[in-house]
Amino acid sequence: MKKAFLLLAAVVTLMAAQAQERHIEPFWHGLYGVAGYDFSTNINTTAFSDKATFHNFYVVGGWQIRKESGIGLGVEFMKDPTGAFTQLPVFFEVRSHYLRSQLTPFTSLRVGYSIPLGSSSGGDNAIKIAKGGVMWGVDVGARYAFNRNVSVNVFVGYQGIHLNRVDRWENGELSIGRPLLLQNVRAGVGFNYYIKH
């Protein structure tokens, strides 16, 4: 464990030294795109003790309006392995970077609407999203630039989704349909691409 910690410290130190030696920062005015993967799971206890885990794939396209921030439009495919909570959030994003360097912290704020995709958990006791709802979230992470066009980021974050109606079946018959709030924690990686305008 101690060797792994020392190796991680050495890699971070090397990245920081490279960032100081060469001043590389992505283009700060023009189009940007982000694509990536994250894993998320809900941390709240729902009325039915639902446990939802998601494998998420997302893309965002936007405009870098200043050195520090940009606005974009994104879509995310959230795949729940059980099928019960699979959905497609569409959202607006405000992305901010805090240092003009090769390695910089960033935040991303999102708000949008989550669209149900019609899948269900199957069986006689199925769960299915009948009506989507509002989603919101915030991510905090770090971005490392390879050159002025391409960079990679890692992040952790929070995502809330208020689904207007989730239907539940018991013994093959619709039992109840009611709203559901999922409060998710997430961690992921993304690839950024910048086009100078």
HELIX and SHEET records of a PDB file:
HELIX    1   1 LYS A    2  GLU A   21  1                                  20    
SHEET    1   A 9 ILE A 127  LYS A 131  0                                        
SHEET    2   A 9 VAL A 150  GLU A 170 -1                                        
SHEET    3   A 9 GLY A 133  ALA A 145 -1                                        
SHEET    4   A 9 LEU A 103  PRO A 116 -1                                        
SHEET    5   A 9 GLN A  87  HIS A  97 -1                                        
SHEET    6   A 9 SER A  69  LYS A  79 -1                                        
SHEET    7   A 9 THR A  53  GLN A  64 -1                                        
SHEET    8   A 9 GLY A  30  ASN A  42 -1                                        
SHEET    9   A 9 GLU A 173  LYS A 196 -1                                        
END                                                                             
